[in-house]
Amino acid sequence: SSGFVGSRLVEMLLERGSSTVIAFDIAAPTSTLQQRFADVQAKTGGKIIVLSQSEGDLTNAAAVEAAFKKVPKIDIVYHIGALVGPFH
């Protein structure tokens, strides 16, 4: 969720009525992105759960499984992750 497409998707999901969005990314959000997420949460009343670093490692099966247990029910998953940069 730290890239352009992922971060905008997170914001748009809340703007369009999602109550909770789990943002899963190995890179931690910048302070600017944290502020954008805080702003959209305040505006919509929605909640963003940010999982990053080892919690957001798409290549770690245990981390992915744990992410699915963060909320009681998940309606949909948008997978837009890729192995890029120094993380793989």
C-alpha positions in Angstrom: 0.0 0.0 0.0 3.0 2.3 0.0 3.0 2.8 -3.8 0.8 5.0 -5.8 -1.7 2.4 -6.9 -1.9 0.6 -3.6 -2.2 3.7 -1.4 -4.9 5.2 -3.6 -6.8 1.9 -3.6 -6.8 1.9 0.2 -8.2 5.4 0.2 -10.8 4.7 -2.4 -12.1 1.6 -0.7 -12.8 3.7 2.5 -14.3 6.5 0.4 -16.6 4.1 -1.3 -17.9 2.6 1.9 -15.6 -0.1 3.2 -15.5 -0.2 7.0 -12.0 -1.7 7.3 -9.1 -2.1 4.9 -6.0 -4.1 5.7 -2.9 -2.5 3.9 -0.3 -5.2 3.5 3.2 -4.0 2.4 6.7 -4.9 3.3 7.6 -1.2 3.1 6.4 0.9 6.0 4.2 3.9 5.0 6.0 7.3 4.9 4.8 10.1 7.3 3.0 11.7 4.3 1.1 8.5 3.6 0.4 8.0 7.3 -1.2 11.4 7.3 -3.2 10.7 4.1 -4.5 7.5 5.7 -5.4 9.3 9.0 -7.2 12.0 6.9 -9.3 9.4 5.0 -10.1 7.5 8.2 -11.3 10.7 9.9 -13.4 11.7 6.8 -15.0 8.3 6.4 -15.1 6.8 9.8 -13.4 3.8 8.3 -10.3 2.0 9.7 -7.0 1.1 8.0 -4.9 -1.6 9.5 -1.3 -1.2 8.2 0.8 -4.3 8.2 4.4 -3.7 7.2 7.9 -5.0 7.6 7.8 -8.7 8.7 4.0 -8.5 9.2 3.6 -7.4 5.6 5.9 -9.8 3.9 4.0 -11.2 0.9 6.6 -14.0 0.6 6.0 -15.2 4.2 3.0 -17.6 4.3 2.6 -17.2 8.1 2.4 -13.4 7.7 -0.2 -13.7 5.0 -2.3 -16.1 7.1 -2.0 -13.8 10.1 -3.2 -10.9 8.1 -6.4 -12.8 7.2 -7.0 -13.2 11.0 -6.9 -9.5 11.8 -10.6 -9.0 11.2 -13.5 -11.5 11.7 -14.7 -11.5 8.1 -13.0 -10.5 4.8 -15.3 -9.9 1.9 -12.7 -9.3 -0.9 -9.0 -9.3 -1.5 -7.2 -7.0 -4.0 -3.8 -8.5 -4.7 -1.6 -5.9 -6.5 1.7 -6.9 -4.9 4.8 -7.8 -6.7 8.4 -8.6 -5.9 10.3 -5.5 -6.7 13.3 -3.6 -5.3 15.7 -5.0 -2.7 13.0 -7.0 -0.8 13.3 -10.3 -2.8 
